[in-house]
Amino acid sequence: MSETRARLTEDMKKAMKEGDKELLGVVRMVLNEIKNAEINDLKEPGRVRTEVEVVQIIASYQKQLVKSMAEYPADRQAPLKAELAVVERYLPKALSGAELETYIKEFLGKTSERTFGVLMKSLQGELVGRVDGKSLSETLKKVLS
């Protein structure tokens, strides 16, 4: 079991004991997303997700919440913001613009590859949940030029 998934399970148990319905609902939703990914895997149904895959699933769920918030009027976004705050607890610390640029420069120092698409795919795999695709793309273009 991945570290993040174990943390989610422990937090679910704690929320049940403390009667924290909001936390419990969000944690159950995230665990359900992970379980669905395992069940619906066409190549290997039931395979337990790795830590990276769990973070990808949580990042995808976070992205859905952000997208949903854009569709709701401002006065009805409070529950989504609360849910988003809980989901973000389980994602790695986001990189600032300067940290991202430094990371990309270090990454480029380790590889001879300079094709944007190949680099983008590699970096997305390494930085899952720590940076959004748009920021990564813009920073990579800036560093490559």
N, C-alpha and C positions, 0 to 999 in steps of 0.2 A: 504494500500500500504506500502511496506517495505521502510525503511529509505534509503537503497542503491538505490532502484528503483526510489524513489522520487528525489534523488540526480542526478541520470542519466537523468531523465526527465528535471530537471532544467538546467543541463549542456547542454542538447540537445537544449533547447530554447535559452540559452545564445550563443551557437555556431552558431545557425541560425542567430541571431541578429548581431553577430560580423563577420559572413562570414567565420568562421573557418571550412573549408571543411574537413580537416583531422580529427579533433576532432568529428565533426558531424557524419562522416562516421563510426567511431569506436563506438561511443555511440549508434548510430542507430543499428549497428550490435549486440551489447550486448543486447539492449532492444529487438531486434528481437529474440535472443536466448532465452530470458526469456519468451517471448510471445509464441514461438514455444513449449516450455516445458509445458506451460499451455494448449495449444490447443491439443497437442499430448498425454496428460495424459489419459491413458486408463481407469483408475478407476474413476477419477473425471475430465472430460474434462472441461476446462475453469476455474478451481479453481485458484485463485490468489495465487502466491507463497509467502511463508513466508520469512523473512529476511535470515534465515539460508539457505533455498533453493536457494534464489537469489545469495548468496555468493557462493554456490556450483556450480551453473551454470556459474558464472563468473570465478571461479577457473578452471572449466573444459575447458572453452574457452581459458584461459591462457595456460593451459597444451597443447591444440591443437596448439597454436601459437608457443610455445617452440619446439614442435615436428616438426612443419613445418620449423622452422628456421634451424634445423639440416639437413634438406633435400635440402636447398638452398645453393648455393655457397656464400662465405663470401661477395663478392662484390654486391650481390643482397639481402642482409638481412636488409638493412636500413629501408625499409617500414615496415617490420615485427617488427623490434625493436621499431620503433615509435609507432606502434599499441600496442605492448606489454606494453610499458611505460604507455600508456593511460589506458589500461585494469587494470594494477596493482594499479592505483589510487583508484580503487573501491574495492580492497581487503583489509582485515585487515592487520595490520603491521605484517610482518613475524617474527617468533621467531628465535633467535640465538640458537646455540647449547646449551649454558649454560642455557638460559631461558627455552628451551624445557625440558632439564633435570630437572630443578627445578619444572616446571609445572607437569611433570610426577610423580615426587616424592610426590608432594602435592596431586595429583589425587589418587595415591596409598594409601596415608594416610587416604583418605575418604572412601575407599572401601576395602572389604576383598577379593575381586576377584584377582586371580593371574594367570588366564588362559590367555595366550598371545593373542589368537584370539579374545576373548571377550573384553579384554582391548584395543586392537588395534582398534576394531570397535567403542568402546565408545569414545576413544581419537580422532579418525578421525572425528567423528560427532562434537565434541567440537572445534577442531582446524582447521576446514575447511578453506582453503585459507591462513592459517598462516604457514603451514609447508607441505612439500611434503611427500608422503607415505614412501619413502625409508628412509629419515632421521628419521621419526617417528619410523619406525620399528627398525632401528639400535639403536636408543637411548633407546627405550623401552626394547630391549633385554639386553642392557648394564645395565640398572637400575635393571632389574629383576634378573640378575646373581650376 
